[in-house]
Amino acid sequence: LRGALQRYGVLDCFDVLIFSGEVGVTKPHPRVFTLALDGLGVKPHECLHVGDLQRTDIAGAQQAGMHTAWIHRPVYAGNEQHDASPEVIVSSVMELAQRLLG
């Protein structure tokens, strides 16, 4: 993934990148979220984690103490899982941006 981001010229658009293949664990493992928070120098309650899979993205971020937004795409991610309810549910990144920016 790092190579693909480099080829498309967007690698430098990110301050912190956490790749499961490089750290040896995948979401929802807490290490993924801790590394991101530490790299950004922020506390969990200061972050909004945006994800498209509740069982990994939303559940893991919630366990780390982060705010959560779920991009619900039923064709891709299936139905809502009630054990990992996000604070915000949207159907696209555009909808999330509109809600955040007003």
C-alpha positions as CSV (number, residue, x, y, z in Angstrom):
1,L,0.0,0.0,0.0
2,R,2.8,2.4,0.8
3,G,4.2,1.9,-2.7
4,A,0.8,2.5,-4.3
5,L,0.3,5.7,-2.4
6,Q,3.8,6.8,-3.5
7,R,3.1,6.0,-7.2
8,Y,-0.1,8.1,-7.0
9,G,1.8,11.0,-5.4
10,V,-0.3,11.1,-2.2
11,L,2.1,9.5,0.3
12,D,3.3,12.9,1.5
13,C,-0.3,14.0,2.2
14,F,-0.3,12.0,5.4
15,D,1.5,12.8,8.7
16,V,1.1,9.3,10.1
17,L,0.6,6.0,8.3
18,I,0.0,2.7,10.1
19,F,0.1,-0.4,8.0
20,S,-0.9,-3.7,9.6
21,G,1.8,-5.6,7.6
22,E,4.4,-3.3,9.0
23,V,3.3,-3.4,12.7
24,G,2.3,-7.1,12.8
25,V,-1.3,-6.7,14.0
26,T,-4.6,-5.8,12.4
27,K,-7.6,-3.8,13.6
28,P,-9.2,-4.1,16.0
29,H,-6.0,-4.7,17.9
30,P,-5.3,-1.7,20.2
31,R,-1.7,-1.3,19.0
32,V,-2.9,-0.1,15.6
33,F,-4.9,2.7,17.3
34,T,-2.2,3.5,19.9
35,L,0.4,3.9,17.2
36,A,-1.8,6.3,15.3
37,L,-2.6,8.4,18.4
38,D,1.0,8.5,19.5
39,G,2.2,9.4,16.0
40,L,-0.3,12.3,15.8
41,G,0.5,13.3,19.4
42,V,-3.2,13.4,20.4
43,K,-5.4,11.8,23.0
44,P,-8.1,9.4,22.0
45,H,-11.0,11.7,22.9
46,E,-9.5,14.3,20.5
47,C,-9.9,12.0,17.5
48,L,-12.6,10.9,15.1
49,H,-11.8,7.5,13.6
50,V,-13.6,7.0,10.3
51,G,-14.1,3.4,9.0
52,D,-16.2,1.2,6.9
53,L,-16.2,-2.0,8.9
54,Q,-17.8,-2.0,12.3
55,R,-16.2,-5.1,13.7
56,T,-12.7,-3.8,13.1
57,D,-12.7,0.0,12.6
58,I,-15.5,1.1,14.9
59,A,-15.1,-1.5,17.6
60,G,-11.3,-1.0,17.8
61,A,-11.5,2.8,17.8
62,Q,-14.2,2.7,20.5
63,Q,-12.1,0.4,22.7
64,A,-9.2,2.9,22.2
65,G,-11.5,5.7,23.4
66,M,-11.9,7.5,20.1
67,H,-15.0,9.0,18.6
68,T,-16.2,7.0,15.6
69,A,-17.9,7.5,12.2
70,W,-19.0,4.6,10.1
71,I,-19.3,4.9,6.3
72,H,-22.1,2.4,5.8
73,R,-22.0,0.8,2.5
74,P,-24.4,-2.2,2.7
75,V,-23.2,-3.9,-0.5
76,Y,-19.6,-3.9,0.9
77,A,-20.0,-4.1,4.7
78,G,-23.3,-5.7,5.3
79,N,-25.9,-4.8,7.9
80,E,-25.3,-2.8,11.0
81,Q,-23.8,-4.6,14.0
82,H,-25.4,-3.4,17.2
83,D,-22.4,-4.3,19.4
84,A,-20.3,-1.5,17.8
85,S,-22.6,1.4,17.3
86,P,-20.7,4.5,15.9
87,E,-21.5,8.1,16.9
88,V,-22.0,9.1,13.3
89,I,-23.3,7.0,10.4
90,V,-23.0,8.2,6.8
91,S,-23.1,6.6,3.4
92,S,-20.0,8.3,1.9
93,V,-17.0,10.4,2.6
94,M,-18.7,13.4,0.9
95,E,-21.7,13.1,3.3
96,L,-19.3,13.0,6.3
97,A,-17.5,16.1,5.1
98,Q,-20.8,17.9,4.7
99,R,-21.8,17.0,8.2
100,L,-18.5,18.0,9.7
101,L,-18.1,21.2,7.8
102,G,-21.8,22.2,7.8
